[in-house]
Amino acid sequence: MNTVTRLGGFALGLAAVFGAAYGMGRVVDPVTPSADNRHDTAAHGERDDSVDRIPGGLLVSEGGYTLEPVAAPAGEFAFRIGGPSGQPVTRFDVAHDKQMHLIVARRDLSGFRHVHPDLSPDGTWRVTSPLAGPGQWRAFADFTPTGGRPLTLGVDVAVPGALTERPLPAPATSTTVDGYTVTLAGAPEPGRTSPLTFTVTRAGRPVTDLEPYLGAYGHLVALRRGDLAYLHVHPDGTPGDGRTRPGPAVTFLAEVPSAGSYRLYLDFRHDGSVHTAEFTVVAGTTPAGADPTPGAPAPSGSADHGAPGHGHN
């Protein structure tokens, strides 16, 4: 049942304690940490048991780096990455065509946005606020500090106002967005690398001229329902490698950290515009009697593309 929440006052909540996030995940969906999966390029069925890290986005601080929101004018979102020295980091490697990827989503997994802030000389990242509408939001900074390893840090942000929470749409293998139909083949398997293939058509015709976006023909983010553990993967192949075609199919090699419900956000570019297709998927099995996707199902073949705050930059 939809509930209306009044958020009083603007506040930033830092999720500095993983135990709280981990506990929240267990309340809704099973959570079992497994190998790091934020930039998975392993072959199908492989698993690297040499690394056993917390899933991306659950921590505000990791490896000496900290996501630090800073005060900003109305309509702007700003933050820094504090480094091991205690000073803001000012040098970042380019990953997927950008030095910084900022992804935000409301806690009910609506309102997804993926934007790219600008870096000031003092280490402050600034962007027009992607938090379009009231609610409890999670902001993810996905970056690689020069000389360090790729990291995804997360922080909670509250935007005041009346909010009608959106139920998680039911699992589906097809959705439509901006006149495109996107179908999904494959299913994620906890702890294993699984192929997920998205096929794009328009007006019943395969789209065979997808345009590169962030160095690939597609960009996929997955968020785990409950604690919003973050999974960020890219396709099997890159434009210009001599074997990867520009559609209609884009395949990703993805590994989810646990059984449970996930929301997938597929970005693809065509005719000069970026579009996002959204899917709900269930990985593994859930406890007897548990409902992995509570709430009213979404209409068949529809996506939550009209949710406030959906877009790119």
N, C-alpha and C positions, 0 to 999 in steps of 0.2 A: 504494500500500500504506500502511495506517495506521502511524504511527510514534508511539512513546511518548516524550515528552520530560520530563525532570526539570528543573524550573526552580529553581535554587538562589539563595535570597536575593531580597528584594524590591528592585527598582531601577526608577528612572525614566530612560528614555533620551530625550534631546531630539534630534529630527531637524533639526538646525540647518543642515545642508549639503544643498542641493537636489540636488547632483550625485549623492550616494549614493542618494537616493530615486529619482531619474531612472534611474540605472543599474539598480536593482533592478527597476523597471518594464520595462526593456528585456530583462532576462533571461527574463521570463515572457511578456509580451505587448508588441507594438510600442507605443512611446510617441512621439507627436509633439505638442508643445505647440501649442495653437490659442487662439482667442478665449476670454476669460473666460466661464464658463458657469454660475456658481453660482446666479444668479437670472435665468434666461433667460425673457424675455417676447416674443421676436421672433416674427414671423410665419413660417410654414412656408417653409423654403428660404432664409431670409435669413441673412446672416452679417455681423457687424461686424468688419471687418478693421482698424478704427482702434485696436483694443485687442488686444494679444497678450501675455497674462500666463500665468504658471505656473498650472496647475489648482489648485483649492482644496485645502487640507488637507495639502499636501506640505511646507509650511514651518512652523516654530515661530515665526518672526518675519517680519513683512511690514509695510511702510509705517510703520515706527516702533513697531508694536505687537507684543508678545511674549506668548505663552501660557506662564505660569509656574506649574507645579504647586507646591503648598505642603504641608507636613506636616499631617496630619489624624488624628484618633482612628480606631481600628479601625472599619471599617464605613462610613467617610465618605470622600468624594472632594472635594478642595478645590483651587482654583487662583485665580490672578489674571491680569488682562490688564495688562501693563506698557505704559505709554504713551510717546509721544515725549519727554516731560519726564523720564522715568526713574521716575515715580511710578505707582502703580496707578490705572487708570482707574475712576472711580466713576459716570460718567454714560453711559448707553446708550440708544439709541432702541428703541422697541418695533417688532419686525418679526415678522409672522405671530403676533401676539398675545403674544409673549414678548420680553424683553430678551436672553435667552441661550438658545441651543439647544445642548445637549451630546449628541453622538452618539458611541457607542463600538461597536467591532466587533473581534473577534479577527482576527489576521492571516490566518487561514484563511477569513475572511468568514462565520464563524458567531458566535452570541452577540450579535447586534445589539440595541442599546437606544438609545432616544431619550428623554432626560429634560431637566428644566428646573430648574437650580439656583436657590438664593436668594442675593441679594446682600447682604453685610454692609456697614456704613458705611465700613469700611476698604478696600473694593474686593475682598474675598475672596468668591468664589462657593463655596457649599457645597451638597452633595447626598448623600443616601444612596448609597453606592458602587454604580454600575451594573456594576462589573467582577465579575460573578458567575461565578467559576470560574477555574481556573488557565489561563495562556496568555500569549502576547504580544498585547497589545491596542493599538489605535490610538484615541486620544480626539480628537475634533474639537470645537472651540469655534466656533460660528457666531453672529456678532453684528455690530452696527453701532454703533461708538462715536459718541456725539453729536458732530456736526460732521465726521465722517469717512465713508468709504464702507464698504459691507458687506465683511466679511472672514470667512474660514474658516481657522483655524490648527490645526495638528495636533501631537500629541506621542505618543511610544510609552510604554507602561506595561507592566511585567512583573509578573504575579501568580504566585507560586511554587506548585508542586504538579505532580503527574503529569497529563499531558495526552495524550489520544488525538486527533490531528489529524483533522479532518473533510475529506474530499475535496469539491471544489466540485461541487454538483449540476449535472447536465446541463441544457442549455437546454430550456425547455418553455414552452408558451403558456397553460397552465392549472395552477392550484394550489388546494389547499383549506386553510383555516385556521379553526378554531373553528366548524365547520359551514357556513362560507361557501365558495363556489366563485368564484374570481376568474380571469378570462381576459384575456389580453393580445393586443391587435392593434397591429401596427406594429413597426418595428425601428429602432434608432438608427443614424444615419449620421455618421461622423466629420466634424467641421467644419461640419455643417449642422444646422439646427433641424428636428427630426422629431417628428411627433405620435405619442404613445404613449397608447393608449386602454385603460383597465382597466374591465371590466364585472363587477359584483358580483351574485351570485345566492345564494339560500338555499333549500334544499329544492326546487330547480328553478324557483323564482319570482324574477323580477327584484326587486332591492332598490331601491325608488323613494323611500325616505325616509332617505337618509344624513343624518347630522347634521354640522354644521360642526365641524371640528377644526383649530385654529390658523388660523382665518379662511378655511378652504376645505373642500371636500368630500373632499379627499384630500391627502396629503403624501408626496412621493416623494424618497428619497435613493438615489443610485447610487454605488457604490464600484468603482473599477477594480482588477481582480485584478493582484497584483504589488506596486505601490507604494501602493495604496489612495487614488489621486487621488479627490477628493470632488466630487460633482455634486449640487446641491440645487435642485429646481425645484418649481413649484406649478402647479395646473391652469389651463387656458384658461378663465377666468371665475371669479367669486366668488359666494357666496351673497347673494341679494338684489339682484343686478344686473339682474334682469328677463329674463335669457335663460338662466342656468345652472340646470339641473335637479339635484335632489338624488339622482342616480342614475337608472338603474343604471350608467351609463357616466360615467367621469371621464377627461378627456383632459388630457395634459400636453404642453407644448412643451419638448423637451429637446435639448441639444446635448452630445455626448460629445467629449472632447478628442482621442481617438485611436482607431485600430482596436484591438480586443482584447476580452477577456471582462469583463463587468460583472455585479455583483450588485445587483438592484433591490429596494428595501424600500418597499412601499406601506402607509402608515398610513391607516386610515379608521375613522370612528366610526359605530356603529349600536347602538340600544337601550342607550345610555349607556356603552358600552365601546369601547375602541380596539383594533383588530385590525391585524396586520401580515401582508401577503402578500409572499412572497419569490420572486424569479425570477432565473434566470441568462440573460443575453442576450449575443450576440456581435455586435459592431459591426465593419463592414468586413470585410477579409480578413486572414488570418494567413499568415505565411511557409509555403512548401511544406514539408510534413512536420511542422509544428508542431501540437501538440494544445492548442487554446484552453481546454479544460476537462478537465484531467487528473483521474484518480481515478475511482472507481466512480460510475456515474450514480445519481441519486436515484430512488426508486420513482415511477412515473408518477402525476402528480396529487398529489404530496405536497410539503409545504413543510418547511423545517427549523425549524418553529415551536417544537419541543420542545427546541431547543438551550439549554443553560444560559445564563442572562443575558438571555433575550429578554423584552422588556417595554417599558413606558412609564411616564412619571411627569409 
